[in-house]
Amino acid sequence: MIRVLSRLAILVLALAFRPSVLDAQVATVNSLTFGTIVAGTGRSVGAASASSAQWRIGSVLGFGAGFDLTLPATLDRVGGGATLPITFCSTCAIYRLNNSNPSGGVVFNPHNTISFGLLPLSTIYVWLGASVSPPVSQPSGSYVGTVVLTYTGVL
């Protein structure tokens, strides 16, 4: 049995604004966690799951706002010595405006950029799921990776 506590550290890489745009407040609500996984057995976490990665982008105002995610292809074993492939399916992400419940949100491909037209003062909620399939020979341990959320807003 291997223990994979895959926590994708959520980083905000860039907030690109003109000075007159309200500063967006980006917060990580939850990291993606798979829990303990048995080698040779895959596990998926859905975007609407309590174990999914979750962000809140608040005080969004402008025209041409959007975000994208930079996704890892592998998770790295803490202490080194191994990697674990991770996949993000075309329906593994959800966003929703002004509502923190993923139910009823817009399902999207996390490999694509999301863009909005005119956006009145809003909060954007984002959820992300993924899958791992460790081979039988996968070394046990904790595995981590990083997802980068980049938000841009133009007034």
PEUR-V428145 format. One record per residue. N is the residue number from 1. RES is the residue in one small letter. SS is DSSP state (~ for helix, > for strand, _ for the rest). PHI is phi in whole degrees, 0 to 359 (NA if undefined). Layout:
n:N res:RES ss:SS phi:PHI
n:N res:RES ss:SS phi:PHI
This chain:
n:1 res:m ss:_ phi:NA
n:2 res:i ss:> phi:250
n:3 res:r ss:> phi:253
n:4 res:v ss:_ phi:245
n:5 res:l ss:_ phi:259
n:6 res:s ss:_ phi:279
n:7 res:r ss:> phi:248
n:8 res:l ss:> phi:277
n:9 res:a ss:> phi:295
n:10 res:i ss:> phi:262
n:11 res:l ss:> phi:241
n:12 res:v ss:> phi:259
n:13 res:l ss:> phi:281
n:14 res:a ss:> phi:210
n:15 res:l ss:> phi:234
n:16 res:a ss:> phi:259
n:17 res:f ss:_ phi:224
n:18 res:r ss:_ phi:280
n:19 res:p ss:_ phi:302
n:20 res:s ss:_ phi:276
n:21 res:v ss:_ phi:277
n:22 res:l ss:_ phi:302
n:23 res:d ss:_ phi:291
n:24 res:a ss:_ phi:290
n:25 res:q ss:> phi:254
n:26 res:v ss:> phi:260
n:27 res:a ss:> phi:226
n:28 res:t ss:> phi:276
n:29 res:v ss:> phi:268
n:30 res:n ss:> phi:203
n:31 res:s ss:_ phi:264
n:32 res:l ss:_ phi:292
n:33 res:t ss:_ phi:227
n:34 res:f ss:_ phi:265
n:35 res:g ss:_ phi:79
n:36 res:t ss:> phi:277
n:37 res:i ss:> phi:235
n:38 res:v ss:_ phi:275
n:39 res:a ss:_ phi:305
n:40 res:g ss:_ phi:88
n:41 res:t ss:_ phi:238
n:42 res:g ss:> phi:278
n:43 res:r ss:> phi:214
n:44 res:s ss:> phi:239
n:45 res:v ss:> phi:240
n:46 res:g ss:_ phi:285
n:47 res:a ss:_ phi:299
n:48 res:a ss:_ phi:273
n:49 res:s ss:_ phi:286
n:50 res:a ss:_ phi:295
n:51 res:s ss:_ phi:267
n:52 res:s ss:_ phi:283
n:53 res:a ss:> phi:288
n:54 res:q ss:> phi:219
n:55 res:w ss:> phi:232
n:56 res:r ss:> phi:228
n:57 res:i ss:> phi:247
n:58 res:g ss:> phi:256
n:59 res:s ss:> phi:59
n:60 res:v ss:> phi:273
n:61 res:l ss:> phi:210
n:62 res:g ss:> phi:151
n:63 res:f ss:> phi:238
n:64 res:g ss:_ phi:88
n:65 res:a ss:_ phi:288
n:66 res:g ss:> phi:181
n:67 res:f ss:> phi:207
n:68 res:d ss:> phi:214
n:69 res:l ss:> phi:242
n:70 res:t ss:> phi:259
n:71 res:l ss:_ phi:251
n:72 res:p ss:_ phi:282
n:73 res:a ss:_ phi:268
n:74 res:t ss:> phi:219
n:75 res:l ss:> phi:255
n:76 res:d ss:> phi:257
n:77 res:r ss:> phi:290
n:78 res:v ss:_ phi:297
n:79 res:g ss:_ phi:96
n:80 res:g ss:_ phi:85
n:81 res:g ss:_ phi:94
n:82 res:a ss:_ phi:194
n:83 res:t ss:> phi:231
n:84 res:l ss:> phi:228
n:85 res:p ss:> phi:297
n:86 res:i ss:> phi:230
n:87 res:t ss:> phi:235
n:88 res:f ss:_ phi:237
n:89 res:c ss:_ phi:287
n:90 res:s ss:_ phi:290
n:91 res:t ss:_ phi:236
n:92 res:c ss:_ phi:270
n:93 res:a ss:> phi:221
n:94 res:i ss:> phi:222
n:95 res:y ss:> phi:230
n:96 res:r ss:> phi:208
n:97 res:l ss:> phi:268
n:98 res:n ss:_ phi:58
n:99 res:n ss:_ phi:209
n:100 res:s ss:_ phi:271
n:101 res:n ss:_ phi:253
n:102 res:p ss:_ phi:293
n:103 res:s ss:_ phi:297
n:104 res:g ss:_ phi:92
n:105 res:g ss:_ phi:283
n:106 res:v ss:> phi:268
n:107 res:v ss:> phi:283
n:108 res:f ss:> phi:216
n:109 res:n ss:_ phi:279
n:110 res:p ss:_ phi:292
n:111 res:h ss:_ phi:277
n:112 res:n ss:_ phi:254
n:113 res:t ss:_ phi:282
n:114 res:i ss:> phi:256
n:115 res:s ss:> phi:234
n:116 res:f ss:_ phi:239
n:117 res:g ss:_ phi:280
n:118 res:l ss:> phi:297
n:119 res:l ss:> phi:233
n:120 res:p ss:> phi:295
n:121 res:l ss:> phi:313
n:122 res:s ss:> phi:218
n:123 res:t ss:> phi:238
n:124 res:i ss:> phi:254
n:125 res:y ss:> phi:252
n:126 res:v ss:> phi:228
n:127 res:w ss:> phi:234
n:128 res:l ss:> phi:220
n:129 res:g ss:_ phi:246
n:130 res:a ss:> phi:194
n:131 res:s ss:> phi:225
n:132 res:v ss:> phi:230
n:133 res:s ss:> phi:221
n:134 res:p ss:_ phi:290
n:135 res:p ss:_ phi:291
n:136 res:v ss:_ phi:302
n:137 res:s ss:_ phi:272
n:138 res:q ss:_ phi:297
n:139 res:p ss:_ phi:296
n:140 res:s ss:_ phi:287
n:141 res:g ss:_ phi:144
n:142 res:s ss:_ phi:265
n:143 res:y ss:> phi:236
n:144 res:v ss:> phi:226
n:145 res:g ss:> phi:205
n:146 res:t ss:> phi:232
n:147 res:v ss:> phi:252
n:148 res:v ss:> phi:252
n:149 res:l ss:> phi:260
n:150 res:t ss:> phi:246
n:151 res:y ss:> phi:252
n:152 res:t ss:> phi:231
n:153 res:g ss:_ phi:216
n:154 res:v ss:_ phi:230
n:155 res:l ss:_ phi:270
